[in-house]
Amino acid sequence: MKLIKAVAFLLQFGLIGLAIAVIYLLIASDRGRDEIVDFLAGRSPPAALRSTGPPVHSYADAVASSASSVVTIYTSKTVRDRTHPLLDDPIFSQIFGDQLQLRERSRSETNLGSGVIIGSEGYILTNQHVIDGADEILISLADGRGSEAVVIGEDRDTDIAILQVPISGLAGIRLADGTALRVGDVVLAIGNPLNVGQTVTMGIVSATGRNRLGLNTFENFIQTDAAINPGNSGGALVNARGELIGINTVIFSQSGGSQGIGFAIPVSLALDVMREIIDHGEVTRGWLGVEGTEITASAAMATGDPGIRGALVVGVFVNSPADRAGIRAGDIITAIDGEAIQGIRDLLERVTLYRPGDKIAVMLARQSDRLTLEMQVIQRPQQITRN
């Protein structure tokens, strides 16, 4: 009897607790529905949908502080075309002798790009491909003024060129701290796409540190989905505060138009190149004279260490430091001056940090042997010959 009373007592309080829980859920549900109804009616949004930060209604201030530092670049060059390819044929020339005159037709080829004013001295950052081979370079400022520009220097390996214009009162763009850049940050691309006039497009940082694209020798691109079209090259990529974070360079597109994949050179890299060119007239980079790739499974197995890290040498340039030191195709460079090499990109970037004349110790694996070779870094040449 006592057991039956105890069970009845527990069952009674259990049913009371269940009823209280059901009533609470119904009240909470009604409150949630009321919030949603209020939201749909134009009143305050539900707590779960309320923003915790101040809303951003416009990037006009960012554009106003940076757009005046972005210029349009017009270039022209004379291209000479031969009238007929047979005029270069020695047999054809021998048959007709003096009856043939080597004639050429000349035409003017124009190009359009953008640039960014750096400082009040009239220096302008742009892409090397924008001014490549130009006979004349004209700059148009955002305020309507214009001037001829002179080339201070150019670097094909990073696709950076430095121009200068003799105009006073120029406003240099504000520079961002490149280390603070994050994927997802809002960015604005400013330039003159298709010569329609200065244009601003918005997107986000899609990725950082993009390389192995085959675009430049040294690649460390910012990827963005801000619309970039022909004419934007050399223009500014700025953050939401109007600070320069990159130089717009290239788009990936099969149609020639923007498809949401654009690349910009980080401002830190562009400024390093600019300082080298202004101070020394060229960019000084160390060079060993090797071509490499990532380590293959067979090359790793040949060393007896399947997990070996480094860069696999696939070619050596004639009379280069590597050639004179005895590096061969098939060697795996594992370290420089005791610091491990993680891959071919790491090797390339590490060597460029040395100055011509510096002596370094290169550690490598040659099948099962481990060697250390001493060599002297030289300046990276413009033209090189493979061994």
ChimeraX attribute file (.defattr): number of C-alpha atoms within 10 A of each C-alpha:
attribute: neighborCount
match mode: 1-to-1
recipient: residues
	/A:1	5
	/A:2	7
	/A:3	8
	/A:4	8
	/A:5	10
	/A:6	11
	/A:7	10
	/A:8	12
	/A:9	11
	/A:10	11
	/A:11	12
	/A:12	11
	/A:13	11
	/A:14	12
	/A:15	11
	/A:16	11
	/A:17	11
	/A:18	11
	/A:19	11
	/A:20	11
	/A:21	12
	/A:22	11
	/A:23	11
	/A:24	12
	/A:25	11
	/A:26	11
	/A:27	12
	/A:28	12
	/A:29	12
	/A:30	12
	/A:31	13
	/A:32	14
	/A:33	13
	/A:34	13
	/A:35	18
	/A:36	18
	/A:37	15
	/A:38	14
	/A:39	14
	/A:40	12
	/A:41	10
	/A:42	9
	/A:43	11
	/A:44	14
	/A:45	16
	/A:46	17
	/A:47	11
	/A:48	7
	/A:49	10
	/A:50	9
	/A:51	9
	/A:52	7
	/A:53	6
	/A:54	6
	/A:55	7
	/A:56	7
	/A:57	6
	/A:58	9
	/A:59	16
	/A:60	11
	/A:61	11
	/A:62	16
	/A:63	20
	/A:64	11
	/A:65	16
	/A:66	25
	/A:67	24
	/A:68	18
	/A:69	24
	/A:70	27
	/A:71	30
	/A:72	26
	/A:73	27
	/A:74	21
	/A:75	21
	/A:76	18
	/A:77	17
	/A:78	14
	/A:79	12
	/A:80	12
	/A:81	12
	/A:82	13
	/A:83	11
	/A:84	11
	/A:85	8
	/A:86	11
	/A:87	15
	/A:88	11
	/A:89	10
	/A:90	10
	/A:91	11
	/A:92	12
	/A:93	16
	/A:94	11
	/A:95	10
	/A:96	9
	/A:97	11
	/A:98	8
	/A:99	9
	/A:100	12
	/A:101	9
	/A:102	11
	/A:103	12
	/A:104	12
	/A:105	9
	/A:106	11
	/A:107	11
	/A:108	10
	/A:109	12
	/A:110	15
	/A:111	17
	/A:112	22
	/A:113	27
	/A:114	32
	/A:115	33
	/A:116	29
	/A:117	28
	/A:118	23
	/A:119	15
	/A:120	14
	/A:121	16
	/A:122	18
	/A:123	24
	/A:124	27
	/A:125	27
	/A:126	29
	/A:127	27
	/A:128	21
	/A:129	19
	/A:130	25
	/A:131	26
	/A:132	16
	/A:133	13
	/A:134	17
	/A:135	13
	/A:136	16
	/A:137	21
	/A:138	16
	/A:139	23
	/A:140	17
	/A:141	19
	/A:142	15
	/A:143	10
	/A:144	8
	/A:145	10
	/A:146	16
	/A:147	14
	/A:148	17
	/A:149	21
	/A:150	15
	/A:151	16
	/A:152	16
	/A:153	20
	/A:154	25
	/A:155	17
	/A:156	15
	/A:157	14
	/A:158	19
	/A:159	23
	/A:160	25
	/A:161	26
	/A:162	29
	/A:163	23
	/A:164	20
	/A:165	19
	/A:166	12
	/A:167	14
	/A:168	9
	/A:169	9
	/A:170	18
	/A:171	17
	/A:172	20
	/A:173	22
	/A:174	17
	/A:175	18
	/A:176	18
	/A:177	11
	/A:178	15
	/A:179	8
	/A:180	8
	/A:181	17
	/A:182	13
	/A:183	13
	/A:184	12
	/A:185	15
	/A:186	19
	/A:187	27
	/A:188	29
	/A:189	28
	/A:190	32
	/A:191	33
	/A:192	27
	/A:193	22
	/A:194	14
	/A:195	16
	/A:196	9
	/A:197	12
	/A:198	20
	/A:199	15
	/A:200	19
	/A:201	14
	/A:202	19
	/A:203	17
	/A:204	17
	/A:205	21
	/A:206	20
	/A:207	17
	/A:208	17
	/A:209	12
	/A:210	14
	/A:211	15
	/A:212	13
	/A:213	10
	/A:214	8
	/A:215	13
	/A:216	14
	/A:217	14
	/A:218	18
	/A:219	22
	/A:220	18
	/A:221	25
	/A:222	26
	/A:223	23
	/A:224	29
	/A:225	22
	/A:226	25
	/A:227	21
	/A:228	31
	/A:229	21
	/A:230	20
	/A:231	26
	/A:232	31
	/A:233	30
	/A:234	35
	/A:235	33
	/A:236	36
	/A:237	32
	/A:238	28
	/A:239	26
	/A:240	18
	/A:241	18
	/A:242	24
	/A:243	22
	/A:244	27
	/A:245	27
	/A:246	29
	/A:247	31
	/A:248	32
	/A:249	31
	/A:250	22
	/A:251	24
	/A:252	14
	/A:253	13
	/A:254	8
	/A:255	7
	/A:256	10
	/A:257	13
	/A:258	18
	/A:259	16
	/A:260	17
	/A:261	16
	/A:262	23
	/A:263	28
	/A:264	27
	/A:265	27
	/A:266	22
	/A:267	22
	/A:268	17
	/A:269	18
	/A:270	21
	/A:271	17
	/A:272	11
	/A:273	24
	/A:274	27
	/A:275	14
	/A:276	15
	/A:277	19
	/A:278	14
	/A:279	10
	/A:280	11
	/A:281	13
	/A:282	16
	/A:283	20
	/A:284	18
	/A:285	18
	/A:286	23
	/A:287	23
	/A:288	25
	/A:289	24
	/A:290	23
	/A:291	16
	/A:292	23
	/A:293	15
	/A:294	17
	/A:295	22
	/A:296	11
	/A:297	11
	/A:298	9
	/A:299	20
	/A:300	20
	/A:301	14
	/A:302	14
	/A:303	18
	/A:304	13
	/A:305	13
	/A:306	14
	/A:307	11
	/A:308	17
	/A:309	18
	/A:310	27
	/A:311	27
	/A:312	25
	/A:313	21
	/A:314	15
	/A:315	20
	/A:316	23
	/A:317	17
	/A:318	15
	/A:319	14
	/A:320	25
	/A:321	20
	/A:322	23
	/A:323	18
	/A:324	15
	/A:325	15
	/A:326	13
	/A:327	24
	/A:328	15
	/A:329	16
	/A:330	18
	/A:331	25
	/A:332	30
	/A:333	28
	/A:334	24
	/A:335	20
	/A:336	19
	/A:337	12
	/A:338	11
	/A:339	11
	/A:340	15
	/A:341	20
	/A:342	16
	/A:343	19
	/A:344	19
	/A:345	19
	/A:346	13
	/A:347	21
	/A:348	20
	/A:349	14
	/A:350	15
	/A:351	16
	/A:352	19
	/A:353	12
	/A:354	19
	/A:355	16
	/A:356	16
	/A:357	12
	/A:358	11
	/A:359	14
	/A:360	17
	/A:361	15
	/A:362	20
	/A:363	22
	/A:364	22
	/A:365	24
	/A:366	17
	/A:367	16
	/A:368	12
	/A:369	10
	/A:370	14
	/A:371	15
	/A:372	15
	/A:373	14
	/A:374	16
	/A:375	20
	/A:376	20
	/A:377	23
	/A:378	21
	/A:379	16
	/A:380	17
	/A:381	11
	/A:382	7
	/A:383	5
	/A:384	12
	/A:385	10
	/A:386	12
	/A:387	12
